[in-house]
Amino acid sequence: MGSLDTNPATFSTDVDSFQPLNADDVRSYLHTSVDFICDYYKSVESLPVLPNVEPGYLRRLLQSAPPTCSAPFNVTMKELREAVVPGMTHWASPNFFAFFPSTNSAAGIAGELIASAINSVGFTWQASPAATEMEVLALDWLAQLLRLPPSFMNRTGAAGRGTGGGVILGTTSEAMLVTLVAARDAALRRIGSKGMAGITRLAVYAADQTHSTFFKACRLAGFDPANVRSIPTREEDNFALDPARLLEAMQEDVDAGLVPTYICCTVGTTSSNAVDPVGAVADVAHRFNAWVHIDAAYAGSACICPEFRHHIDGVERVDSISMSPHKWLMTCLDCTCLWVRDSHRLTNSLETTPEYLKNDVSDSGIVTDLKDMQVGTGRRFRGLKLWMVMRTYGAAKLQEHIRSDVAMAKMFEGLVRADDRFEVVVPRNFALVCFRIRPHGAMAEEEAEEANHELMERLNKTGKAYLAHTVVGRKFVLRFAVGSSTQEERHVRSAWELIQKTTTEMMVEGDM
């Protein structure tokens, strides 16, 4: 095992001895890596979706201290194959049905590779004009596919098209955080607060089905946890936010001297794909001058198809919307797109102007430096892979991909409904089916939960499929999310046959 050598006398002063970007090495290493990737995609279907490893396994296989001496690249790749791959959960597997998909594509991988090679840090337009303008262009292209109103278009290079703009962030969590901060500051100005003194009066709202990252972002933005409202949802509303309950909560807060500040409206909740009514929520928010943000991380991709666009009707009356192409639009992690109707409200809260970043173009006001629409300063060239995906495949193929996944999910839903041992717990939205073993005979709800938990555990242990669960309406249910980039109808049918077979075995053994 190697160790760090801290003796300066052993360090080489020969500048030619280490060339990390030697052209021959770059070509050789990347060719080897591309071959690995291609072989991986050819074989991933046959690999167990969930690995059979214990915590700490990797440290036992790889040396615990960093090596002093260099090693041939093929040694590094050998350790990758033998130690890392067997411990991976294979999100790329066509037998992966858990959580939401993490899609990918040849164009997306190529874009990520090239962006990593160029390795620009585009915090200002001047720092990387092409990276900034590519991000702006890609966001405007995607906004057009979503039919967002012109007010959300970027100002940079689009004079006269509105006061809005967009930025590509890492995750939805970041989109929530930066918009919460902007809404917070706007509300504090509105009530004439001196600094942050008035923050204890600000209240924010979301349905109880909203992603947990929202409540984390509220804490990070400084909101009093006592003023973060989680509005209960009901089965009869398919677990969507009820505008009447929202209005009641906001009015009660106003009567108590609080200031309604922000509403998170979800299109496609994580648990069940519930869709909050965007237009009705916006109407309620307008009464109180509260910021409305649409979290469409997963389902937003579907809205490029005309038949699903109605789910974001009313978007012209909200303040911001975000969606993540890395979930369902063939663009690898990380890529979350955020659009705001008034980019100044974001930059007023997030702008930084250190002397070393000042330049004539930024000072002119004709560009928006994207560092001023995010938490950090440094930023990756994320716009390239998104542009390459749209440029290579076009809207028609991306829509075909979405429709194919929805059709497979609809087929799976039909298979579940045709077997009276199971029930679909909530109506299917998009490509997610929430189902469970139906309580039968004298089976109590607690026993149904145990049976469904046992079914999930058995399925996942086979390595032939991976499903996750949730709890909706106090019911433990299994989530079957279609959408892996390599999935075909045969994989969905095979998973269903495995579910049926495993359930039959449980019945024979008396476990249900």
Disulfide bonds with the S-S distance in Angstrom:
none
